[in-house]
């Protein structure tokens, strides 16, 4: 993409001079800045880059709020498997829809091969930045881990395993009364029922937080996330990890070594918290908590015991902004102001699914200059809504100005034969762009409303599933606690059966004639009666446990049915939403393609007109004054 050195307008293609004022054009260092994605998201600021791609701040034009856009690295986007794995993050996060999980609202692929996710823009700082300050107070750490457990409980309820829980992927938001976390980066998430995208035995995760089963390359279950939570919890309270060393050393330690209890590093850690962390770090998945709901319940109990209330302590979250995926951290200080032009014209590079051009205006004409190439800052101010208008609002005035200048240059009507038709053609392009833009704006509003409605629907179903999930977890724990007692009662009754039968068999038959009791017979009867009493008591105890277990199993079956019904309903909602949003995206892409064609025609008509008019010194001066 090129930018005019004079008016800062941007152009795609290969124009040599600015069609607006004839100014010199130069290549932009980052062609994504100023580009519009999906017909709605104007890229305004690069935040940073990581192994999988680059993350930008953008402005959602339809609703006037900032969003984050993550782009898959171009070299990775060439492979279909990489694209599927990248877009899986959107599928995973949308499937969950929890307040403590990053909200991914949109995704797409462009005609020129860009693959992107659109997600909420967060202000705060990652948990690893907090850990660097040293051990965290127990109550605050408990509150953070509780929110993580609640979020993972929802994710696991939807059969999503994160597989890469670590402080870098936990984000503390500012502006809340106490810590409020978001779990980010579901790029490695595994979802039940999806087609396998990786080879069996592939190791995923971060070595410092990797469960023993992940280290072995075994299939990931919900327990791997709980193990990682234990590592994070350990680090929060002690300021150090359970294990350190090279990657091979870490993997071996996770597989074989029992970590030192956190209290060995910080004696003030409560015993219950110490025990909880060590349970989370058990080598065998079955020895950890049954599920994240069970962990959350125990965390609430400890919080209540330690503080007399479950309210989380107030945080000291700093003002740092990050885009999802932990690719970069940037201060949230307002960017430098706009260049001192009477109107900020911005012609987009014509991305797929985006309008071919747009104009951004600023109401303050006296702001100090800002060179986007030099500073790398966004063209649009972060702290105020983007005043975006359609391209014809900038070009319309300019074309009329061209018409007036053409009349002044050729008052006798002796201009080139192509001049008036070119200006007329530009007016036609603008009229067509106006209509297409109006239709595209309508689609953007429809998509935004649809996304809002779908989030509400998913939220309601998610909250209902949380309630059912907690109940099911409680019942499963009761079943797990009852089963050993049931087994013990069954064994006790069975153990009494043979002695009772032997004692019963030792009782002599009653003589048919002249029955008389003997001391020996009475002793045998007493022993048999005693054993019968014990057996009856064992049988009654077993009956109570069997009835209790039967009730629990019926309750679980009922909950399973309700959960299945809700998940089915959610599946229907998601399927309908995918179809509706897919249709809106297709329509937006078609309109965008039409807009870009009109913009191409507009630019093609404008360039010779500007070149011709600039050949007149008095017009060149007027054009310079009108910039």
N, C-alpha and C positions, 0 to 999 in steps of 0.2 A: 504494500500500500504506500501511496505517496501523500505528502502533506505540503500545502502551500506555505512558503516561508513568510508570506505577507499576511494572509487572512486566516491561516491555520486550517483551512478546509482540507478534507481528506478525499482521496480519489483512488479507486482501484484501476487496474488496467495499465496502459502505457502512455498517458498523456504527457506531453513535454512541458506544457505551461498550464497554469491554473485557468480553467474555463471561466471562472468568475471575474478575475482581475488581471490575468496574464502574468501573475507572479511566478517565480521559479519554484519548481517542485523538487522535493527531496524524499528519499526513502525513509519510512518510519522504522525505527529500530525494533518495534514490536507491532506487527500487523494486526494483532488481535485487539489492541486498544482502539476503542471506538466502534468495533464491530458489533453487530446486533445478532444475537443467537435466538433461534426459535421464534422470531418475530416479536420478542418482548424484552429481551435482556441485553442491555447495552453494556459492553465490557468497559470498565472505567479504570481499573488499577490492577497491576500484577502484584500478587502477594508473595509468591515464591514457587519453588519447584522441588519435586522429589523424584524418586526412581520411577514411579508410574506416570508422572505427568506434571502439569502446571496448574496452579490455582489462581483465579482472578476474582476480584470484586466486580460486581455488575449491578445495574439498576433495572429493576422490574418495572418497565414502563407502564404496564396496565394498571398496577396498584400503587406505584410510587414508593417502593421500598427496595433496600439493598438486598442482594442475594449473593451467594458464592457460586462460582462455576469452576468445576474441575475438568480439565482437558486431559485425555489420555495422550501420552507421548506419541508423536507421529510414527516413530519407528515401531512402536508396539501396536498401534492401530492398524498396521498392515496385516496383522494376523487375526483371523476371525475368532480364534479361541481367546485371545487377549481382549478383544472387544466384548465378547460375551461375559468374560470374567469381570471386566470393568463395569459393565452395565448391571451385573448381578448385584452390585452394591445398592443401586436404586431399587431393585426388586426386593432385596432383603429389608432395607430400611422402611420402604413403603408397606411392607407386609406387617411390620410391627406397630408403627405409629404410637410411640410413647413419649411422654414429656421429657424423659431423660435420655432420649436417643435422637441423634441428628435427623432432622426432617429433610428428606430429599424429595423435591416437588416435581422435578421434570428431568428429562434426559433426551438425548437424540444424537443423530449422526448427520453430518452435512455432506453436500455433494462433493466437496473437495477433501473428504476423508477425515474431518474432525469428529471425535467422539467425546461427548461431554455429559456431565451431571450438573443439575441445578439444585442447590440446597440453601438452607437458611444461613444467613450471615451472622456470626457469633461475635460478641464482644466480651472479653475476659482474658483468661490465660490457661494454658495447659497445666495439668497436674504436675508434670515433671518440673516445671518452673517453680512450683510451690515446694516440692520435695528438696530442691537444691538449697532451700533456706534452713533445712535441718528437720529433726523429728517433729511431728505434729502432735498437738494435744489429743489425748485419747478420745474425748467427746467429739471433737471435730472430725477425727478420722472415722469414728463410728458412723457419723452422719453421712459422710461421703460414701463409705462402703455400703450403707443401707440403700442409698439411691442407686448405686451400681447394681445391687442385688435385685431391687425392684425392676429396673430396666431389663436385666438379663432374664428375670422370671418371665416377663412378657415376651422377650425374644425367643426363649426356649419353648414357651407355650405355642408359638407359631413355628416351632421346629427349625429355628435359626440358631446356629452356633457361630459365635463371633470369631473365635480362633486366634485373635491377636489382641487380647485385653492387656493394656500396659498404660502407664501414666501419660505417655504421649497421646494416647487415644481417649483420654478423659479430659474434658474441658470444663473449667470453672467459669461460669458466667458472672459478669458484674451486674450491678443494678438490682440485686435480690437481697432480701433480708435473711442473710445466711448463705451458706454454700448452695449452689444449684448447678448440678453437673449435666453434661451431655456426653454420651458415649459416641465416638466418631469412628469413621473409617471401617465400614463393613465390607471392604474390598476382598477380604479373605473369608467372608462368611460362607458357611456351608448350610444349604437348605435341604431338608428331607424331600426326596422325590425328584430332585433335579438331576439332569443328565450329568455324568461325571465329566469334569473338565480337566482333571489332572490324573496323572498316573498313580496307581496304587502304590503306597509306600512313600509318597512325596511328603517331605516334612515342611509344615507351614507354622509360622509363628515367630516370635522373637525369643532367642535362646534364654535370656534372663527370666522369662515368664512362661516358659514352655513346660507343659505337663509331661510326666513320664511317658504316657501313651502317645503324645505327639512326637516326642523324641524317638520313639520306636517306629513312627510312621503308621501307627494304627489308626483306624477310623476315628474321627473326632466325635465325641458325645458332649452333652451339656457339661459333664464333669470337667472338661478341659478349661472351660471358662471359670469355673469355681476355683480351680487350682491357681489360675492366673490372678484371680481376685485375692487369693491368699498371699501371693507374692507382692501384690500392690499394697495390701494391708500391712504386711511385714515392713515394707519400705517406708510407708507413711509414718509408722510409729517409731521405727529405729533409725531412719535415715539411710539405711543400707539394705541391700538385697539378701535373700536367703543364701544365695550362692554367687560367687564371682569367679572370673577367670576367662580363659579363651573359650571359644564356642565349643570345641570338643570337651573341655573340662566341665563346662556348664551342663552339657547334655548328659555326661556321665554322672555328675552330681545329682541332677534331677532324677536319674534312673535309680541310683544306688544309695545316696547319702541322705540320712535324716538330718534336717537343718537344726541348728541350735535354736532353742525357744527364744522368741523375741525378748522375753524378760531377762535372759542372760546378757542382753546388750543394754537393756534399760529396765532397771528393777521396779520402776513405778508402774509398769504395765499390769493391769489387773489380771488375776488368775483366770477368770472366765474368758477374757479377751485372748490371753496367751493360749488357752486350750482351743479356742475357736480357730485361731490361725493355724495351729498345728494340725487340727482336723482337716482344714482346707488343703493343707500340704501333704496329706497322706498319699502314699505311692499308688495305692489301689483306688480306682475311681469309686468303688462301692463303699469304701471306708470314709469317703467325704460325705458332705451333706446330701440328703436325698435329692434335693433340688434347690433352686434359688429362693423359692418361697420359704422353705424351711430355714435357710440362712437368714432371710429378712425377718422372720418371726423371732429368731433368737437374738438378732441385732436389736430389735425393738425392746425386747426384754432387758437386755444389758443396758441399753440407753436409759430405760426407765429406772433401773436399779442404781445406776451411777449418777444420774442427774435429777431424778425425781420427775422427769418429764422427757418426752421424746423429741422436743424441739431441738433442732440442730443449732450449734453455736454460730454466732455471726462471723462472716468471713472478712478477710482483708484483701479481696480480689482486686488486682490492679487493673488499670485501663489499658489493656492490650487486646488487639483484635487478631483473630486467626480465622482462616478459612478451613472448612472441614478437610480432614485428611492429614492434618498436622504437617503440611508441607512448609509452612512458614509462619512467623509471628511478626506482626507489624504494629507500631504504636498507632493509637487512634486519634492522635492530634490532627486537627483539620489540615487538609492539604493546602498548598499555596493557592492563591486566588487566580481568577481567569486572566487571560491576556487582555490588554486594554483596547479591545475592538468594540465597535458599536454593536456588533452582533456576532455571536460565535457560530459560524457555519460549520457543519460537520456532515460530510458525505461518506456514508458507510461503504466498506469494501464489498458489500453485497454478499453476505454469508448466506448459506443455505438455510431456509426457514427464517429469514430475516428480511425486513424491508430493504430495498435497494439503497435508500438514502434517507437521512433525517437531519433536522436542524435543531441544535441545542442553543438556547438563548440564555443570557444572564441579564438580570435586571440592573445590576450594578456596573455601570460603564467606567467607573473610576478605579477599579481594582488594579493592583500592581501586576506587572507582566509575569507570565509563567511559561516556560518553555518545556513542553512535555518530553521532548527528547532528552533534554539536559537533566531534568529532575526525575523523570520516570513516574511522576505523579499523575493521577487521573485527570481527565478533561472536565469531569463533572464534580462539583463540590459534594463531599460526602454528607455534610450536615444539613443540606437542604434538598427538597424534592427537585428532581430533574424537570426543567421546563422544556419538554420535548415537543417539537411541532413537526409537521410533515414537511417534506423537502420543498414543496411548492411555495411554502410561506417565505422561504429564503429566495428560492429561484424565481418565484412569481414576480417579486419586486425587481429582481435583477433583470429578468427578461423584458419587463416594461421599460426599465432603464435603457437596455440595449436598443429597444424600439425607438425611444426618444433620441438616443445618440445617433442612430442610423438616419433618422429624419434630419437631424442637424448636420450630419456629415454629407448628406445628399439631398439638400432642399429642393433640387430640381428633379428629384426622382431618377438620378442617373447612376444609382448604385449598381453593384454587380447583380446579375440576374438571380443568383442564388441567395442573396442576403435576406430579402423579405420572406421568401418561402422557408428559409431556415428559422427565422424568428417565429413565423407562424407555426412551424412544426414544433418548436420548443413550447409554445403555448398549448398545443395539443397534447404533448407529452405530460405537461403539468396537470392539465385537466384530467387526463387518464390516471395519473398517479394519485391525484386527490381522491378519486373514486375507489381505486384499489386500496389506498391507505385507510379510508373510512371502513371498508369491508374488513381489512385486516385488523384494525383496532377493535371492531365488533367481535371478531373471533377471539382476540386476546382477552377481552373482557369476559366472554363466555367461558374460555378456558380457565381464567382465574376464579370465576364463580364456581365452576365445576370442581376445581381442585379444592376449594374451600368446603364445598358440600361433602366431597368424598372424605376429606380429613375429619370432618365432624362425624360422619357415619362410621369411619374406622375407629375413631376415638370412643364412641359409644359402645361399639362392639368390643373394643379392647378392654374397656373398664369392666364390662360384664364378664369377659373372659378372666380378668384378674381375680374377680370375686370367686368365680367357679374354680379357677386354678388354685387359689389359696385354700378353698374348702377341700378340693381333691387332694392337695398336698397334705393337709391336716389328717384326712381320712387314711391316706396311704401310710403316714407315720403311725397312726393308731393301729392300722393293720400290721405294720412291721413290729410294733411293740407288743401286740397281742399274740402274734404267731408263735414266738418262743414259749409263751405261757400256755398256749393251746397245745403245742407239741409236748411240753412237759406234762400237762394234765392227761393227755392221751397216753403217754408212756406210763404214767403212774397208775392209771386205771388198768392198762394192759399188764403191767407188772403184778398187779393184785389178782389178776384173773386165775392164773394157775394155782397159787396157794389157796384161793377160795375154793376152786374145784376139787383140790386134793382134800381139803378139810371137809368139804361136803361129801366126798366119796367115802371118807372114813366114818361117817355116821352110820351106825348099824340100823338095819330096817326094823321097824316096830313089829314085835312078835304078834302073830295073828291071835293067839290065845294067851290069856293071862298076861297082858303087857305090864312090865314093871320097869321102872327107871332104875338105872344103876349109876354109881358115881362115875364110872368110866365113860358111859354114854353121855352123861351131863357135861363132863369136861370137854368131850369132842364137840358136842353141840355148842357149848360156850365159845370155843375157839372158832368154830365155823361162823357163829353169829357175829363175833367180833370182826372177823375178816369181811363178812358181808356188810357190816356197818361202814367199815373203811372204804370198801369198794363202792357202796352207794354214795358216800360223801364225795369220792373222787369222780363218780359218774355225774353227780349233780354239778360239781364245779366245772367239769368238762362241758356239760350241757349249757351252762351260763356263758362260757367262753364261745361255744359254737354258735349260740344264738346271737351273741354280740358281734362275732365275726360275720355272721350272715347278714346282720343289719348293715355293717360297715360295707360289705361287698355290694349290697343292693344300693346303698347310697353312692358308692363309687360308680356303679353301672348307670345310675340315674345322672350323675354328674358327667360321665363320659358321653352320655346321649346329648345332654344339654350343650356340652362343649362342641361336640360334632355338629350340632345344629347351628351354633353360632359361627363355627369355622366355615360351614357350608354357606351360610348367609354372607359371610365376609368374602368368600371366594366368588360368589355371584356379584357382589358389589365391585370387587376388584376387576372381574372380567368385563362387566359393563363399563366400568370406568376406563379400562384399557381401550376398549372399542371406541368409546366416545372421544377420549383424548387423542387416540390415534387418528380418528377422523378429523378432529380439529387441527392436529399437526399437519396432516396431508393437505387440508384446505389452506392452511397458513403457508405451507411450502409452495403451493401452486401460486398463491397470490404474491408471495415474495419473489418468485421467479418472474412473474409478470412485471412487478415493480422494477426489478433490476434491469429487465429489458428496456423499460421506458427510460430509466436513468441512463443506461448506455446510450440510447438514442438522444437523450437530452445533452449528454456530454459531447457526443459526436457532433451535434448541431452547434453547440456553444463554442467549441474550440476555434473553428475558423471565423466565427462572428467576432470573438474577442480579439483574435489576431488582426482582423481587418480594422476594427474600431481603434485598436491601439496604434495603428499606423498614422492616426491623426493626432498630432501633439496636444491640441486643446481637449480632445476627448480622453486621451491618456491621462491628462491632468485631472479631468473631472472624475474619471474612474478611480484614480488614486485617492481623491478626496472623499469618494463615496464608500471606501472600504470600511 
